[in-house]
């Protein structure tokens, strides 16, 4: 098979061509289903919830092929790295892992290594992986997970590197299998791709154009998990607020959110929201339904209008604060978290102080904070990066200090209150405790019997820490 390689030019293209909904693209025949008999797979996932959801499909496909999962890389017959391209740190982690696996292959040369996900959609990454072809056997991207059985078969039969990466606007593939990581909460894709093209972001190139699933397919998937006893669903998209803008029936995300709430699944969440598309109708629907959790992730990125314009974010500091205040005033007990980038090209001390000003006004419940990381082929990568690393690190430290103060302050407000918690499992730090999340997405370690796992219970908060809470069952 001729290698299919990525192209930034093709990945950037946006046409009015109708999105194809493919219901029979996944093929699993008798021959493919036997490839993994007696063999094990090890899957490592980097990045966001979309990658986690993709890995749930990859796992299911491998198990359709008769592979069994192993938590030990050394015991595996095939290792898959599902990668993230959003920051350089994730990139470095993947290549570090490839180096480890290269050493493993010296003693187990028959191990197959597959690299997939967003990094595989980058031209320079595929070039480098081809140079490391003795280590990497299969390279595939975000548009062709359904072809994994054929790619594995070809790599085994031909004993040569197989590369299949499509740079295109993208289709919607339905009827793919899924092996969910949890028995209590589920991720459900409602849309794929992004058309925002923020100047620093690689996602529109790696994930394709914005395309929404049909509401019937979404609701069927949610109905299926309800029948299995799931307590929580998280609706996924690169920008869920834009859901439906490409569909002929004209459904909005607010309308979809209401339809999901009416399924009566106990908990509904969604990520991620772009402030530009966050409508008043959405706020009203969230406020109306008790089973839509009062937790909003609302990326700020910068508090400076100058930097926001350079980022291509299409909102201002003032409009962001207006939206934030609407959310807080209309949604009872709303918890808001955010994303912030420091050290974007051209950011002055005054620009950074504008960001701190927004943080002081919003008093976020939490924030994911990052130093700007240039991504190949994005417009920002060609901007003059005139902020020194020392300045970036110093600003990040100042930002984190302030964010953490408000994180603790918000947690302190919950001390001695009763909060609903979905118990998800045993605490990683103490096997005598269980852990779970509140409706406002705060981690709680709870003294309770293990048979409470999978249930939503009332918990009295007995101790508030910066990043977690301790509690006991409210009898």
N, C-alpha and C positions, 0 to 999 in steps of 0.2 A: 504494500500500500504506500502511495506517495505521501510524504510527510505534509501535514497541514500545519502551517506556522502562523503565529500571530502577526497582526498588522495594525499599528496605531491609526493609520489612515482609515482603514475599514471600520475599526472599532469606534471611531469618532462619528462616523456617518449616521445621520438621522433622516429617514425618508418617511413618506406617508404610506408606505407599503403595509398592508394589513398583517397583523401578527397571526401566525399560525398556531392553532391549538391542536397539539398532536396527542392522540390517545393511545396509539399503538406503536410508539417509537421504541419502547423497551421490549427487547426480544430475549427470551430465556428458553432455549430448546434443550432437549435431552442431553446432547453432547456438552453444551456449556455448563449445564447443571452438575456435571460430574467432575469438573476440573479440580475443584477444591477438596475432593474426598481425601480424608486423612491429612489435610493441610490446615495451617492456622494463619490468621491475619492479625496484624497490629496496625491500628489507625491512630495517627496523632493529628489533632485539630488545632489550628492557630486562628486567632481573629474573632470575628463577631458572631452573633446569633445565626446569621444567614449561613455561615460556614458550619456551625454546629448542626443546623438543620440539613445541610448537604451531606454531612458525615453520617447522619441517621439513614439517609438513602443509600450511601455508599456501603454502609454496614449491611443493610438489608440485601443489596445486590450480591455482595460477597457470600452471604449466608444462603442466598438462592443458588449459588454456585457450589455449595457444600463446604465452604471454608468455615472454620470455627474461630471465634475470637480469642485472643490471648493478650494479657496485660504485659507480657514479657517480650520485648523486642528480640531477644536472643532466641526465643522459641518459635518465632514467626517464619513462615515460608514466603509471605509477601508483606511488605511494610508500605503504608501509604501516608504521605504527608499532605494534608489538606491545608493549603497555605493562605496567608493574608498579605496583601500588598500595600496596606494603607500607610505603614511607617517603616523606616529603615531598620528599626530594631527587630521587627518581625522577620524581615528579609534575612538579617544576620543570623537569627536563631535557626532558620531553615537550613541555611548553608552550613552552619555548625553541626546540625543533626546529620546532614548528608555526609559530612566528614566522619562522624561516628559510625555511620552505617557502612562507609567504605572500609573501615577497619574490620567491622563484623564480617563483611563479604570475603575478607582474606581467609577466614576460617570456615565460612559457609557460603561458598561462591554461587550456590543455586538460589539464594534469596532474591526475590524480585523486589525492586524499589520503584514505587510510583510517586510522582510529584504532580499534584493537581491543585485546583483552586485558583485564586486571583493572581498569585505570582506567576503561574504558568501562562497567564494571558499577556505577560510583559515580554517584549521582544528581546531585551538584553538578558533576561533570565533564561529564556529558551536557548539563546546562543550559548550561555555559560553551561547549561545543563547538557547540551550536545557535546561540549568539550569534555564533560565529565561522564561520557556515555558508558564507561566501564562500570560506573556506580549506578546511574539512573537508567532504568529499563523502560519506563512508561512515563510520558508526559501528556496530560490532558487538562482541559480548562474548565470553565464554569458552564459552558453551553452543551456539553456532551457526556454528562455523567451516565446517561442511559447506555452509552456505547462501551462502558467498562468491561463487560464480559468478553466482547470481541477483541478489545485491546489486550487484555490479559492472554487470551488464546493466541493472538498473533505474536506477542512477545515470547511466549513459550515455544511456539512452533518454529519461528524464524531465528530465535536466539540473537536478536538485534534490537536496538533501541526503537521504540514506537512513539512517534510524536503526532498527536492529533489535537490541535488547538484552533478553534474557529473564532475569528474576529468578525462578529456580525451583530446586527441589531437584536437578534434573539427570537426564539419561539417560546411557547409555554408547553411544557411536557407534563401531561397528566398520566395518572395510573402508574407512577413509579412506586416501588415498595418502600416501606419505612420501618426501621427498627428503633423505636424511641428510647432515649437515654433514661427517661423517667416513666414511672407508671402513674404519676399523679398530675403532672403538668406537661403541656405539649406546645411546641412551636408549630404554627401553621402559616405558610407563605400566603400572602394575599396579592403580592405583586413582585416583580423582579426589575432590576436595572434602575437607572436614574438618568434624567435629562437636565439636571441642574448645572453640571459642569462648573462647580466651584473651582477656582483657579489652582488650588493646592491638591485637589482630590483625583485619584486614579480610578475610582469606582465606576464612573460612566464608561470608561474604556474596558474595564475588566468584567463588568456585569451586563453590559448592553443597554439598550434603550428601556425607558420606563414602559412596562407592560403589565396590565392587571389581569388576574385570574377572574373567571366568571364567578359571580356570587353563588351560583348553584353548586359549583365544585368546592368552593370554600365551605359553604354551609354543610355539604355532605361530609367533608372531612371532619368538621367539628361534631356533627351528629354521630359519626363513627367513634370518636374518642369519648363522647358522653356515654355511649353504650358500654364502653370499656371501663367506665367509672372515673374518668379523669376529672379533676377538680378545677383545673386552670388551663386557659389557652392564652398564648401570646401571639398576636397577629404581627407578622413580620413583613418588612419592606424597607428599602433604602430610604424611602420617604413616604410613609403610609398615608400622610395627609393628602397626597396627590392621587390616591387610589381612585380608579374609575374615570379619570379624565380622558382616557383612551378608549373607553367602552361606549358602544352605541346606545346602551340603555340609559346612559347619563347618571348612573348611581354615584353618589359621593361617598367619601369615607365615613362621614357622620351617619349616613343611611345604612351602610354596611355594619357599622359599629352597633347600631340599634338592632339590626336583625340578629347579630351575634348575641347581644344581651338578652334578646327574647328567647333564645334557646334554653335559657335558665341555667347554663353552666355556672357554677358558683363564682368563678373569677375570670375576668377578661382583662388582658393587658395588651399593649401595643408598643412597638418601637420600629423605627425611629421617626421623630417628627421634625420637620423643617419649619421654623417660625413663619416663613413666607406663606405657607399653605394652611396655617392653623386657623380654622374658621370659628366664628361665634357659634355656629350650629354644632360643631364638635364639642365645644365647651358645654353647651346646653344638654347634649346627649349624655356626656360623662356625668354631669351633675344629676341627671334624671334617674339613672339606673344604679342601684346599690351594688350590682355585680360587676360594674366597670370600675376597676380599682382607681383610687384617686392618686395615681402616680404618673407623672409626666416627665419624660426625658426630653428636654428642650435645649438643643445645642446653641450656645452663644457664639463660640469661637473667638470673638473679640468684642470689646466694648467701645472700640474706636470706630467712628463712622468712616474715617479715611481707610483704615485697615479692612473693614467690612466691604468697602467698595473694591479694594484691591483683591479681596478674596472672592468677589462675585457673589456675595451672599444675598443681595437684593432686599435687605431690610436695614433699618437704622437702629442705633442704640435706643432712641426714643420709642420707636414702634415696638421693639422687643420688650421694653419695660411696660408699655401699655398692655401688650398681650399677657405678660407675666402677671400683672396686677388683676387682669380680668380672670385668669385662671384661679388665682388665689381668692378672689372675692366671690366667685360663683361656685367653685367646687369645694365642698366641705372637707377640711383636713388635708387639702392637696399637698402632696410632696413633690417637689420639682428638683431634678438633677440636670446637669449640663455637661457640655464638652467645651474646653478652652484650649486654644493654641497660643503659646507665647513665642516671641522671636520671629514672627512672620517678616519677610523682607520689607524694610522700610519702617518697622515699628520703632518709634521713639519712646523715651521714658514717659512723655506726656500721653502717648497712645496707651501704654501699659497701665498708667494711672486711671485712664478711662475704664479699662477692664476691671481693675480693682474696685472702682466706683460702682459698677454694675453688681459685682459680687457682694459688696456691702449693702446695696439696696435690696437684692434678692435673697440674701442669706440662704443659699442653696442647701438642700439636704445632702448633697454630695456632688462631686465633679470629677470627671476624667480630664486630667490636665496633661499637656504634652508640649515638648519643644518642637517647633516647626521642623518637619522632615521633608526635604524636596523629593518629589517623585518624578521619575523620568517621563518626559513628553508632556507634562502638565504646564500650563502657562506660567505658574509661579516659579517653576524650576529655572526659567530664563530670566527672572527678576534678579536684580542685584541684592544679594544676601549680605546686607551691611550691618548686621547685628552680630557681635562676637559671641562665641560659644560661652565665654565667661558671663557675659550679660544675660544670655538666654537662661543659663543655669541659675543665676542669681534671681532673675525674675520668677522662674518656676518655683524656687524655694519660697519667695515672698508670697506668691499666689497660694501655694499649698498650705502655708501657715494660716492664711486667712480662711481658706476653704475648710480646713480641719477644725478651726475654732467654731465655725457655724455648724459643721457636721455634729460636733459634740453638743453644742447649744441646743440644736433641734432634738437630739437624742435625749438630752436631760429633761425636755418637756414631757417625755413619755414615762418618766419615773413614777411608779405607783399607779399608773393607769392600766386599764384592761384593753388589750388589743387582740384582734383575730390573727391567728398564725396558721399557715398551712405547714404542717410538720412533714419534712421531706426526707429525713434520714438521721443517721447518727452523727453527732458533731465530730468534726475532724480533730479538734483539739482535746476532746474529752469523751471517751467512749461511754461514760455514764450519763451523758446528756444527749438529747435530740436537738435538731436544729430545723429552722424553717424561716419563712419570710412573712412579715406583716402585710396588710393591704397596701401600705405605703412603701413597700419594698425594702424594709429594714431587716437585717439578719438578727435572729433571736436564738440563743441557746437556752433550752428549756429542760427542766427536770420533769420528765414524764415517762411512763412506760413505753416500751418499743412498739407496742401494738397501737399506739396513737399515730404512727407513721402513716401518712396518706390521708389524715383527717385535718379539718380546720377546727381549731380549738381556741378558746379564750385564754389568754395568758396575761398574768399580772407581771409588769416589768419591775424587777427588783434591783437592777443595776444598769446604769447607762455608761457605755464606753464610747470611744470616738467612732469606731467602725462597726460596733455590734452592741446588742442588748442581752442581758440575762433576765430570765423570768421563770415563773412557776405556774402550774395550772391554776386557773381561777375556779375554785370549787363552787 
